[in-house]
Amino acid sequence: MIDGEDATGQIGRVGYMLQKDLLLPWRTVLDNVILVMPVREARERARPYLARFDLGGFENQHPGSLSGGMRLRAALLRTLLLDNDVVLLDEPFESTAKCGAIAVWDL
């Protein structure tokens, strides 16, 4: 049940983020964040959130140059940009900075 509606068998209503960031090492932060979005609007939609997730200025960096917390924030942003009704998180704030967690709740 999502908002009182039976969601059995519906696709795209629930997002899930694993504890491991699963970023693709050959893609930049921005390209990882928009990985699952239609390309045309994805970059414009994602850019304002990069700073809110303390990733501003790192959009052209690759995951190998980021801290563990930054990698998790990028993965979390990717998950949240899908606008699912429900998002399941597997301990995403275990190793992220408090300011990153606060940015999420302000969305």
N, C-alpha and C positions, 0 to 999 in steps of 0.2 A: 504494500500500500504506500503510495506517495501522494500526499495531499488528499487523502481519502479516496484515491482512485487505484483500482487494481492495475498494477504495472507488470504483471506476469507476462513474459515473452516480449516486452517492449525493449527496443534497443536504443541506447543513447541517453537514458534517464539517470544512470548511475556512473560516476567516475571512481576510479580506484588508483591510489598511489602507493607503491611498495616502499619499504624502508630504503632500499637501494635506489639511487637516482636514475639509473639506466639511460643516461645521456649518451648520445653517439659521439665518440671522440673526434671524428673527422668533421663534425658540424660545429658552427659557432654557437654561442649561447642563444642568440636570437633565433637561429635556424633550428635549434633543439626545442625552444619554447613553442614555435609555431609548427612543429613537425606534423601534428595531426589536424591542422586547420587548413581551410582553402587558402592558397597562396595569395590571391589577389588582395584580400583584406587583412590577412594575418599580421603582417609587419606593422601596419598602422595601428592595429588594435593592441598589439603586444607592447609597443614602445613605451607608452605612458606608465605601464606597470613595472617596467624594469627598475626604475628609480625607487618605487615604493617597496620593492623586494630587495633593495640594496644591491642591485645588479647594474645600476646606471654606470655607463662608461665601460662595461665589460661585455656589451652585446656582440662585439666582434672577436672576443677571446674564445679559445677552445676549452672544453672541460678540464683538460689536463693542467691548465694554468689557474684553476679556481680552487678555493678551499672546499672542504667537504660540506660545510654549511651553505656555501654559495651554490654548489651543485644541487643540493637538496631544494634550495629556494627556486632554482630554475626549473627543476622537475615539478615542484608544487605549482608554480605559475603555469606551466604547460597543462597540468591537470585542471586548474581552476578556469582557465580561459575557454574551456569547452562548455561552460555554462550548464552543467548537468544539474538535475534537481537534487541529487544526493551525491556527496563525495565521501568515500571511505578512505581513511588515512591510516597507514600502518606506522605509527609512531614517527611522524615526519618532523616533529620538533625536538626529537631526542638530541640532535647535534646541530640544530640551527640556532642562530642568535635570537634573543628575545625580540629585537626590533623587527626581524623577519616575520615572526609569529604575529606581532601586533599589526603589521601591514596586511596580513590576510584577513583579520577580523574587521578591518576598515573597508574591505571591498564592498 
